[in-house]
Amino acid sequence: ADKEQAEGKPAVTLMTMHNAKGLEFPVVFIPRCVDKSWGNKREFSKIKLPPNLIHFQKEHDAIEDERRLFYVAVTRAKNKVIVSYARQYGSGEQIAEKQPSQFIDEASGNIFKGELQDELSVNNNLDFLEKALKPVPMADSEVDFLQTKLQDYKLSVTNLETYLNCPAQFKWAHLYQLPKAKNKYMALGTAFHFALEKFFTQFHDNQRLPDKQVLLDEYKNALEYEVLSHQEYEEMLGIGFDGLGGYFDNWQNSMTAPLAAELNFSARQVMFGDARITGKIDKIEPLDNDKSQGNKRIVFGQIVPVRVVDYKTGKVRTENEIMGKTKSADLAMFRQILFYRILTRQDYDFSRRFEMAEGQIDFVQGKDGVYKKINVPFGADDITNMEQTITDVWNKIMSLDFTPLPEKQKCEACPYRDLCQAGKLITND
């Protein structure tokens, strides 16, 4: 850029924010201003205090450094600063949804207006952070807010299950998107899924079964991203190594290179009637056991029957429990398989190449060294009933029907019970 400018040609200067300190430009562009790139970058060694305890937080806070760096970027502009971001990044099957950086709302709220010293005093800095951490003002009414959130909303099977469990919980969790604590077993489940995704993606790409150590290393890497105490980390590390190590030993001789691992439909426009539906499938497998074929079996114009696999950690269920034929059944796993059958059939790219002929629940954690894969049978009536469930839930969501379904045991476990009058009443009885 410097050479072209010297020759009198229009040019831009590309630089990091650190190198921009002390410089000024007529116009400044800040691209990819999304969460995790600007703000909330992951740290492995700290547990941050909640905002209401900020006056007691004396140690270094990484988001403070990021906020001050963002301020440096904004104030390099003499006339105009242009901040941009996209809703999605990536391509093909590797598309990720992104949220705008919180700094955008802070800046638009004039938090950065006026002069700030390069080195803020502790008291001024805490006051600055308190202002930045105030909630973004809601729309004029809750109805307007919810209608805005639902304009581009897509229904996943997880969201559907939350709504069936309690519509009010669905509203808090998936529309207001209020955070909830993640316990150690949820962290374990996340790490299991991540490790299996990486393992089977490598299997797919190389058409050769990776070593067991790959699976264990990916699990350890994933677990390090979770917020756990040292004791919890060591406990979950041991459980994960035992579970995934046993999984590999048990199934390695029958493992087949998948057609896809972690197939994400979020970037696709999949419609069922008026409902926009989406999901992420853990694994797609060919139906037969000819491991040498792998993804080479696909022939242009030929629809290949496949098995859709969903991983589960925790308690191993029987087929009767999954199918709702026992008292302890809740049908959630069965509905998940049916939802994926509808999703894959309605998706143009998937349905012109594959047909989901089987659904399978793979209990990847095992119990006492015993591992089970349960093939879940379904028929036309099952699919019709699930289609009606999707339609009913979608219509209720779009009509803003979030009537709570209070039950004492359920409400006591709900992280949003203090926001719900029905939940507070039933848990205080």
N, C-alpha and C positions, 0 to 999 in steps of 0.2 A: 504494500500500500504506500509506503514512504517514497519509493522510487517513482511510482505513477504520479503521486502528488507533486513531486519535484518537476515532473514533465508537464504539469498543468492539466492532467487528466482527472476526471471525477473518480474518486476512490473512497473506500471505507477502511477503517482500521479495526482489525480483530484483535482483542486482547482479553485477558482475564480481569476480573474486578480488582484483584490485588495489584496488578500492574497499572490500573487506571487511576489509582490514588494520586491526587495532586494535578490531574489533567482535566481539561474541559473540552467539550465538543458541541457544535450547534444542535445536533440531534443524536440521541443515544437509543439504541435498540437493545432490549433485553429479551432474548428468545427463550422458549421452553421454560417459562416461569411456572413450574408445577410443583406440587407438594413432593417432598423427598429430594428434589433438585434444589429448591429454594425453601428451606425450612423443614424441620422434622426428619433430618437425616438420621439414620440409625446409628446408635451407639451401643457398644457391647458391655461397657463397664459401669454404667450408671443406671439407677432407678430415679427418674425425675419426680420431684415433689408436685402434688397437684396445685393448681393456680391459687386456691384459697390459702395455701401455706407459703406463698411466694416471699412474704416478709421475713421468713425464717431461712430462706435459701441463700446461703452465703458463698457456696462453692461455685466454680465455673459452670456456666450453662451454655451448651453449644448453640442453642437457637438464638441466644443473645448475639453471638459472633456473626451468625448468618444474617440476622436482622440488621446489624450495623453495616455488614458488607453490602446488603441490599440498599441501604441508605447511601452508601458511597456510590453505587451504580446509578441510582436515581439522580443524585446531585452532580453528576458529571455533565449533565445536559444544560446548555445555556438557554435553549428555546423550547425544546420538546423532548419527551422521553416516550418511547413506544414499547409497551410490554405485551408480549404475545405468548400464547400457549395453545395446544390442541387438546381435544377431548381424548384422543387416542394416539398412541405411538406404536411403531412396529409395522410389520407387514405379514401377510399370509395368516398362519395360525398363531403367530407370536405377537398378536396385538394386545396391548395392555391399556386399560382404562386409567385416566389420570384426572386428578383434581387440581384446580388452580392453587397456587401458593397462597397461604394465609396473608402473606405480605401485601398482596394486591388489595385486599379489603382494607388492610391497615393503612396503606398509602392513600387509597381513595377516600378514607375517612379523615384525611388531613393529619394523621399521626406524625407524618414526617414533615409537615409544614413548619416553617420557621428554621431557626438555626440550632444545630446541635454541635457540641464540641466533639472533637475526635476522641477524647478521653472523658467519659461521663463519670461523675461521682457515683458512689454506691447508692445513695438515696435517690438521686435523679434517675439512675438506671432502673431501680425497682419501680419507681413511679411510671416510667416509660413502659416497662413490661406489663404493669397492671392495666394500663390503657390498651395496650395491644391485645391483651388476653380477654377483654370484654367481648361478650357474644355479639356476633353480627346482627343488627336489627332485623327482625322478622318482617314479612310482608304485612300489609295493613290488616289483614285478617287471616286466621288459620286456614279458612277455606281457600283463599287466594294462594297461600303458600303451598298447600297440598296439591291444588290443581296445577300449579307451576311444576312441582316435583314430578307429577304424573304425566306430563306432556311427552316425555321421552322414556317413560318407565317401561322396563321389560320384566316379565314375571319368570323367575327361576323356580325350580322345585323346592329349594330351600325356603324361599320367600313364601311359596304356597303352603308349605308345612307350618311355617310360623303363623300365617293367617288362620289356618284351620285350628291351630292350637289356641290362639287368641288374637282377634283382629286388632285390639288395642296394642298388644305387644308388637305386632307387625308395623303399626304406624310409628311407634317409637324407634324400633330397630332399623327399619328399611326406608322410611320416608324422612323422619327427622335424623336418622343415622346417628343416634346417640351411642357413644362407646359403652362397652361393658367389659368387666374384668375377664381375663382369659386365664383359666386355671391350668395347672400343670398337665392335666390329661388332654385338654384342648391343644396345648402346645405340642404334646406328643403326637396327636393326630395330624397336626399341620406338618410336622417334621417327617412323619411317615409318608404322607402324600408327596412331599417335595422329593424325598429320597427315591421313591418308586418312580416318580415322573422322570427324574434324571437318569436313573438306571435303565428304564425301558426306552427312553428316547435314544440313549446310546446303543441299545440293542437294535432298535429300529434303523438307526443311521448306519451302523457297521455290519448289520446282519450277522453278528457274532455275540454270544452271551458274554456280558462283562463279568469280571471277577466279583466274588462276594464282597471284597474289600471296597469296591466302588460304591456299593449300596450302603455300607456302614459309614464310609467317609462322607457321603452326601447327607446321610442322616445327622451326623455330628455337625456338619456345616450348617444345616438348617436349624438345628436345636440352638446353636449359638446366637441366632437371631431372636430367639424368644426371651421374654422378660421373666427370668426365673432366679430364685435364690441359688446360691452355690449348692446347697443340699438338694434342692429340687432338680437342678441341672444334672447332678451326679446320679440321682435316682432315675430320672427319665432317660439318661444316657444308657444306664445299665439295662433298663427295661427294653429300650429300643434295640440295642445290640443283640439282646437275647431273642427278641421277637423277629427282627429282620434277618438275623443270622439263621434262625430256625426256619424261617420262610424260604430262604434261598436253598438251604439244605434239603428241605422237604420237596420243593417243586423244580429244582434245577434241571432234572432229566426230562421234564415234560413242558418246560417253558418254550413258548413260541414267540418269534419276533413279531411285535404288534404292528398293525397297520397305522396306528396313531397312539400317542400318549398325551394326556391332558388336552383333548380336543375342545377348544374354547369357541363358543358360538356368540360371544358378546358383541363382536363387530358385524355380525350378520343380521339381516332384517328377516327374522323368521316370524311368520304370522300363523295363528290358528284362529280363524274367524276374525273377530276384532282384537283379539289378544296378541300382544307382542310377547314372545316367549324366548327364553335363552337358557344357557346352562354350560357346564364344563364337564365333559365325560373323562373319567380317569384313564380308560384304555379301550381301544378297539382291537379285537383279535379276529383272525380268520377262523372259521368254524372247524376245519379239519386239523389233523395233528401233523401234517407234513411240514416240519420245521424248515426244510430246505427251501421252501417256496417263499416264505416271508411276504413282503409287499411286492414281489415280482409277479405274483399271481394275477395282478390286475390287468385286464385286457380292455382296451378302449371300447366303449359301447356295451360292455358286459356288466351287469349289476351283481355284485358279490355279496352273498349272505355273510353276515358278521355277528360276532358276539360283543355286546357292550358290557364292560366290567366296571363295577364300582367298588372301591376299597372301603373297608370298615375296620376300625380299631375297636377295642373294648369287647364286650360280651359276645360270644359266638351264638348265633341264633340258628334254630332249625328251620327247615322249609315250612313246616306247619306254622311256626311263629311268624315268619315273613308273610305268609299267605293269609294270616288272620284267622287261623283255625284253632288257636289256643287263647286262654284267658289273658295271657301276658302280651298278646300281639297288639300293635298299634297301627299296622299297615303302612307306616311311613316308607319302609324300604320297598315294599311292593309298589306303592304309588310312584316312587322314584324311577323304578324300572319302566313303568307305564308312561311316565312323563317323557323319558328319554326316547321311548318308541315313537311317541307323537312328535317330539322335537326333531328327531332325525328324519322322519317321514316328511315333515313340512319344510325342511331345509333343502333348497334346490341343489346346492353343490353336493351335499351328502347323498340325497336320494337318487341322483342320477348315476352314482357309482356303487352305492352300498344299500343293503337292506338289513335292518336290525332284526335278525331272526331269533336271537336269544339274548336274555339278560342274565347277568351273574353277579352275585354278591360275594366278594373275595375278602374273607376275614383274615387280614394280613398280620394281625398281632398274635393270633393263635392262643391256645390255653393248654398249659401243661405239655407243650410240645406237639399238640394236635392242631392241625390247620384244616380249614374247610372252605371249599368253594361251592356255593349253593346256586345251581341254575334255577331261575325263577320262571315257571311256565305262565303264560298269559294267553287269553283268547280274545275273540272279537268283542264279547260282552264286557270284558274287563277294560278294554280300550275305550269302548263307548261310554262306560261309566266315568272313566278318567277324563275323557273329553268334556263331559258334562260338568265335572268338578272344576276343571280349568275355566270353563265358561262362567260358571256361577261365581267363583272367587274373583275372576277378572271384573265382572259386572259390579260386584259389591265394592271392590276397591275403587273402581271408577266413579261409583256413586257416593264415595266417602263414607261407607258403612264400616266404622271401626268400633262397634259395640263390644265391650269387654266380655269375656266368658270366664267369670271368676270361679275358681275352685281353690280351696285352702292350700292344698299341697302344691299346686301349680303356681299359685300367686306367691307363696313363700320363696319359691325358687326363681321368681322373675326378677331380673335386675332393674326393672322399671316400675316396681310395685309402688314406690313412693310418689310416682307421678300420676298414679291411677286411683281415683276415689274408690272404685270398687275393690281394687287390690288392697288399699289401706284398711278398708272396713273389714274385709274377710280375714286379713292377717292379724288384726287387732282384736278379733273376737276371743 
